[in-house]
Amino acid sequence: MWTLIAKDLRVLRSSILTYALMAAAMILFFSRMENGNAFIAFWSLFLPYFYVGRMCYQEEVDGGLGLLRSLPVSPGTIVASKFAGGLLLTIGGSLLVIVAGGLAHWLGWFTPQGGISLLFISLAFPLALVLVLEGLVFLVFFTWDYRRASYVMLLPLLGLLPLAFPSLFRPVVGWVLDHITVDSWFFLPGLLLESLICYLALGLLAGRVFSRRDVG
């Protein structure tokens, strides 16, 4: 399995570096804005999301799934390598965002309201969300193809609904923000654990579905 993970990272190394440099530069530049905290949280969601999308796209273009199924490698191992690689890229992307945000804070460009501790709290929610979304992307990819998986990648656009209907979502957003500041240290570890369990469950389901799929 680790050979397959190394293969994916080697194929994606230029994309990983490009996205990482772009995200770091954008965070350092836009963290000076009044809503810099929200902008950093945005990249903590989309940077690992880009990595997983690129992984699925590259596998589709290269016909990698068909090749792997022709090798003496079990479908479960193929799926597990993708989920493990996606988790590694998610952790790496999150660390990059934290480092870039911390550098901006050290340079005096970014002073988050509520202190630097609130930054880590606000990053936990996008991390929990992106794990579930990535699991869904992989599940659809292994069930059908990248084209259908790309539709799942549009789900974060639903996050724009509060901007389109501010009066409708203002009470919900207010309740979430209140609980972030008051109860976050109690339920955030549980939230991250639940999202990780969901990610693993989606991986098991993807493995069962892919084992029954005829890949040409």
C-alpha positions in Angstrom: 0.0 0.0 0.0 2.8 2.4 0.8 4.2 1.9 -2.7 0.9 3.1 -4.1 0.8 6.1 -1.8 4.4 7.0 -2.8 3.4 6.7 -6.5 0.5 9.1 -6.1 2.6 11.6 -4.2 5.4 11.4 -6.8 2.9 11.9 -9.7 1.3 14.9 -7.9 4.5 16.5 -6.6 4.4 19.5 -8.9 0.7 20.1 -8.2 1.2 19.8 -4.5 4.0 22.3 -4.6 2.1 24.7 -6.8 -1.0 24.6 -4.6 1.0 24.9 -1.4 2.9 28.0 -2.6 -0.3 29.6 -3.9 -2.1 29.0 -0.6 0.8 30.3 1.5 1.1 33.4 -0.6 -2.6 34.1 -0.6 -2.8 33.6 3.2 0.1 35.9 3.9 -1.3 38.6 1.6 -5.0 38.5 2.5 -4.5 37.8 6.3 -4.1 41.5 6.6 -7.7 42.0 5.8 -10.4 42.5 8.5 -11.7 39.0 7.8 -8.3 37.3 7.6 -9.4 34.6 10.0 -12.2 33.5 7.7 -9.8 33.6 4.7 -7.4 31.3 6.5 -10.2 28.9 7.3 -11.2 28.9 3.7 -7.8 27.7 2.5 -7.7 25.1 5.3 -10.8 23.6 3.6 -9.9 24.0 -0.1 -6.2 23.2 -0.1 -6.6 19.5 0.8 -9.8 19.5 -1.3 -7.7 20.5 -4.3 -5.2 17.8 -3.6 -7.8 15.0 -3.4 -9.5 16.3 -6.6 -6.2 16.3 -8.4 -5.5 12.8 -7.2 -8.7 11.4 -8.6 -8.4 13.4 -11.9 -4.8 12.2 -12.5 -5.8 8.6 -11.9 -8.7 9.0 -14.4 -6.5 10.6 -17.1 -3.8 8.0 -16.8 -6.2 5.1 -16.7 -4.6 4.1 -13.4 -7.5 2.1 -11.9 -7.6 -0.2 -14.8 -3.8 -0.8 -14.6 -3.9 -1.4 -10.9 -6.7 -3.9 -11.2 -4.6 -5.8 -13.7 -1.8 -6.1 -11.1 -1.8 -8.6 -8.2 -3.2 -5.9 -5.8 -6.5 -6.3 -4.1 -9.2 -3.6 -4.7 -9.3 -3.0 -0.9 -5.6 -2.1 -1.0 -6.1 0.3 -3.9 -8.9 2.1 -2.1 -7.0 2.1 1.2 -4.0 3.7 -0.5 -6.1 6.5 -1.9 -7.8 7.2 1.4 -4.5 7.1 3.3 -2.8 9.4 0.8 -5.8 11.7 1.0 -5.5 11.8 4.8 -1.8 12.6 4.6 -2.3 15.4 2.1 -5.1 16.8 4.3 -2.9 16.8 7.4 0.0 18.3 5.4 -2.3 21.0 3.9 -3.7 21.9 7.3 -0.2 22.2 8.8 0.8 24.4 5.9 -2.2 26.7 6.6 -1.4 26.8 10.3 2.3 27.7 9.6 1.4 30.4 7.1 -1.2 31.9 9.5 1.3 31.7 12.4 3.9 33.4 10.2 1.5 36.2 9.3 0.7 36.6 13.0 4.4 36.7 13.9 5.0 39.4 11.3 2.2 41.4 12.8 0.1 41.2 9.6 -2.6 39.0 11.2 -4.1 39.6 14.6 -7.2 37.3 14.9 -10.0 38.5 17.1 -10.0 36.3 20.2 -6.3 35.5 20.0 -4.3 32.9 18.1 -6.1 30.1 20.0 -9.4 31.0 18.3 -7.6 30.5 15.0 -6.9 26.9 15.8 -10.5 26.4 16.9 -11.9 27.9 13.7 -9.7 25.6 11.6 -11.0 22.5 13.3 -14.4 22.9 11.7 -13.2 23.1 8.1 -10.9 20.1 8.8 -13.8 18.0 10.1 -15.9 19.0 7.1 -13.3 18.4 4.5 -12.6 14.9 5.8 -16.3 14.0 5.2 -16.3 15.6 1.8 -13.1 13.9 0.7 -14.6 10.6 1.8 -17.6 11.2 -0.4 -15.5 12.3 -3.3 -13.5 9.1 -3.1 -16.6 7.0 -2.7 -18.2 8.4 -5.8 -15.0 8.2 -7.7 -14.5 4.5 -6.9 -18.2 3.8 -7.6 -18.4 5.6 -10.9 -15.8 8.0 -12.2 -14.1 11.3 -11.7 -16.9 13.2 -13.6 -19.5 12.3 -11.0 -17.0 12.8 -8.2 -16.4 16.4 -9.4 -20.1 17.1 -8.8 -19.6 16.2 -5.1 -16.7 18.7 -5.0 -19.2 21.5 -5.7 -21.0 20.9 -2.3 -18.8 23.5 -0.5 -20.5 26.1 -2.6 -23.5 25.6 -0.3 -21.5 27.6 2.2 -22.3 30.7 0.1 -26.0 30.4 1.0 -25.6 32.5 4.2 -24.3 35.3 2.0 -27.2 35.0 -0.4 -29.8 34.8 2.4 -28.2 36.7 5.3 -31.5 37.3 7.2 -32.4 33.6 7.1 -29.0 32.2 8.2 -28.0 35.0 10.6 -29.5 33.2 13.7 -27.8 29.9 12.8 -24.4 31.6 12.2 -24.8 33.5 15.5 -25.5 30.2 17.4 -22.5 28.5 15.8 -20.2 31.4 16.6 -21.4 31.5 20.2 -20.7 27.8 20.7 -17.3 28.0 19.0 -16.2 30.5 21.7 -17.9 28.9 24.7 -18.0 25.1 24.2 -15.4 24.5 21.5 -12.7 23.0 23.6 -15.2 20.4 24.8 -16.8 19.2 21.6 -14.1 19.9 18.9 -12.1 16.8 19.7 -15.3 14.7 19.5 -16.2 16.4 16.2 -12.8 15.7 14.7 -13.0 12.1 15.9 -16.5 11.6 14.4 -15.4 13.0 11.1 -12.4 10.7 11.0 -14.7 7.7 11.8 -17.0 8.8 9.0 -14.0 9.1 6.6 -12.9 5.5 7.5 -16.4 4.2 7.1 -16.7 5.8 3.7 -13.3 4.1 2.9 -14.7 0.7 3.8 -17.8 1.2 1.8 -15.7 2.4 -1.2 -13.6 -0.7 -0.9 -16.6 -3.0 -1.0 -18.1 -1.2 -4.0 -14.9 -1.0 -6.0 -14.3 -4.7 -5.5 -17.5 -5.4 -7.5 -16.9 -2.8 -10.2 -15.7 -3.9 -13.6 -12.9 -1.4 -14.5 -11.9 -1.5 -18.2 
